[in-house]
Amino acid sequence: MMRIGLLSLTVLALLAGCEPIGQTSQRPETSLEFPQADRPVSVITATQFSTEDVRDERGEAQKVMDLAGITTGMTVADIGAGEGYYTVRLAERVGEDGRVLAQDIDREALGRLGQRVERQRLDNVSIKLGREDDPQLPADSFDRIFLVHMYHEVGEPYAFLWRLWPALAEGGQVIVVDTDRPTDQHGIPPLLLSCEFKAVGFRLVEFLEKPDIRGYFARFERAETRPEPGAITPCALTRAKG
């Protein structure tokens, strides 16, 4: 293990998503003021990372929630919620006085998640459709924002993170769980992850290698300021490796 100290069912208005980036001409207009990522992006192949029984056998969600300090009454966003593995467990952990916003860019996945939330009567869960370059989160709202095994699929990371920055409440944190492998192989090297977050105004406060959750755990906080979109210096993949 390595620690680096520096380093209720309410379905909200669904907003149109956008296609993943390919060539520059295919980028969403809403992202053009931001630099383009100098890295490949994993293709979204499924909304389920692994079976829930297997994940529960290794206690994944409980371990991550413990590390993230999730307690009763918190307001949490689950970005890339998919089938809702973390959503339903976060809802139970924060309790009736807490709130969970489940967001994804996949309408069909959100439809299935909505049925699950309704079936389980999770009145503290709301659902929202986001965009690849904008998580569509209200400002000053979240104690924790979860990005679990999904950040490597974000095709416009600088626009996405820049627009996520205001959503944190005072003392709020972004929790990333991912795997140390190339970004086109459903992972992201930790140095590249840290570089991209730092470029838009976050600081890494904790990093843990966690084989028991099939990856690593990273915790970020907002820095005092964030740069204007045109002032963001993109991370070169080769520089982030070095």
N, C-alpha and C positions, 0 to 999 in steps of 0.2 A: 504494500500500500504506500502511496506517495501523497503527502499533503504539502500544498504550496500556499502559504498565507497571503501572498500577494495576489500571487495569482488569486309554484313554483313552476310545473314544466312551463317555462316561458321561452318560446321560440321567437327570437328577435327578428327584425326585418332582414331578410336574406338579400345579400348584395352580390352582384355578378362577379364571378371569378375571372381569372385570366389564364392564358396559356403559358406554359413554361417557356423560358427564353431559349432561343436557338441562335440565329444570326442577330446582329445588332438591329436590323430592320424589323425584327419580330418582337422586340422588346415592347412592353406596355408603355403607352405614352406617359403614364403617371410615374414611370421610373426613369425617364430619359435625363432628368437633371442630376441623377446619381451616377457614380462610376459603375461600370460593368464588372462583375466578378471575374478575376483572372483564374478561373478554375472550372472544371466540368461539374455537372450537376447530376445527381442520381435520378434515374427515371422512377416515377412513382408507380410501383407495380402492385401494391396492395395497401389497404388501410389497416391491416392487422400485422403487427411486427412478429408476433409469435402467439401460440395458443395461450389462453389465459390460465389454464390449469398448469402448464409448464412454467409460466412466469410466477405463478403463486407458489409452486413447489420450491422455488429458490427465494421466495419472499421478496420479489423485486419491488413491488409498489410500496410495501411497508418500509423497506430499507431506504428507498429514495425519499419517501415522505418524512421519515425520521431525520435523514440527513438535511433535508430542506427545512426542518423545523415547523412542519405543518401542525397547527393546533386549532382547537375549537374557535369558531368565530371569524376565521380568516376569509379573505376574498381571494380566490385563485382562478387563473386562466389556464386552461389546458389547450395549447395550440397544436393543431394536427391531431385532434382527439380521436379520429378514426372511429373504431367500433366502441370506444369508451372505456377501455381498460382502466386508465387512470381516472377518468371522469367520475365513475361510480365510486371508486375507492376514495378519491378526494372528497366527494360529497358526504360520505360516511364520516370521514375524519374531521371535516370542518363543522359538521353538525347543522342543526336547524338554524342556528344564528349566523352561520357562514354562507358564502355563496361560491358557486363554481360556474364559470363561463366556459363552455366547450366550443371550440372553433375549429373549422376545417375548410378546405377549399373544394371538397368533394360533396356535392349535394346529396348523392345517393347514400353515402356513409352517414351524413348528418340525419337523413331520414330514418335510417335504421337505428341510429343512436337515439333519436327522438322517441321512437317506439319503445326502446329499452328504458329510457328515463321515465316514460309514462307508465310502463308496466311495473317498474320498481317504485313508482310514486316518489321520485326524487324531486321534491318541491323546491329544493335549493339550487337546482341546475337550470341554467339558461343555455340556449344554443344559438350560434351565429355563424353565418357563412363569411369567410374572409377572402382576401385576395393574396396572391403570391407575393406581391410587393407591399402589402399593407394588412396587418392583422386586424384592423378595424376595431381597436379597443378604446374604450372611453378613457380620458385622461385622469390621472391621479386616483386610480381605482383599485390596484391589485397589490396585495402583499407578496404574492409569488406568481410568476408566470412560468409555466412548464413547457419546455421544448424537448420532448423525449423521442429519440430516434427519428427525427424529422428535419432537423436543421440542414442536413446535407441535401435535402430535396428543395430547398428554397433557392429559386433561380435568381432572385434579386436581393441578396442579403443586405446590402447597404441601405436600400430603400426600406426593406422590411424592418431592420433593427432600428433605423432612425425614427420610424413611425411607431415602433414599439416603446421607445425610450420614455415618452410622456405618460404612458399608461401605468407606470409604477407609482404606488403611493409612497409616502415618506418612509424610508427604511425598507422599501420593497426590493425584491431580488428576482433575477431571471435564473432558472434552474435548467441546465442542459445535461441530458444524458445522451451519449453517442458513443461511437466506436472509433478507435484509432486505425483508420485505413483510408485509402483514397476516396475523394468525394464522389467519384462515379461508381464506387463500390459500397455504397450505403454506409459511409462513415465520414469523418473529417479529422485530420491530424490536430491534436490539441494546440500546437503553436499557431496554426492557421485559424482555428476557432478564436483563440485569444486575440489574434491580430485583427480580425474582422470586427469583433466586439469593441476593441479599443479604438478602432478607426472612427466609430460613430458615437463615442462618448460613454463607454462602459469600462469598468475596471474589474478584473478577475480577483476575487477574494478567497476562493478555495478551489482546489483541484484534487481529486482523488481517483486513483486507478481502482476500479471495482470489478474484478473478474466475475464476482457473484451476481452482477447485474448485466453481464455481457458487455462491458464497456467502461466508460469513465463518467464521473460526476463532476460537473463544474458549476460554480455559483458566481454570478456577476451582480454588481450594483451599478447604479448610475454614477457617472462622474459629475462634477459640478456643472459642466456645460457639454453641449454637443455641437459639433461643427455644422456650418451651413452645408447643404448638399454638394455644392460645387467645390467646397474646401476639403472634402473627404479624400484622403490618400488611400487608394485601393491597395490591398495586400497582394504582392506578387507571390505566387505559389513557391517559387524557388527561395525567395527571401524568408518566407514563413518557415521553411524547412531548416534554414540555416541559423 
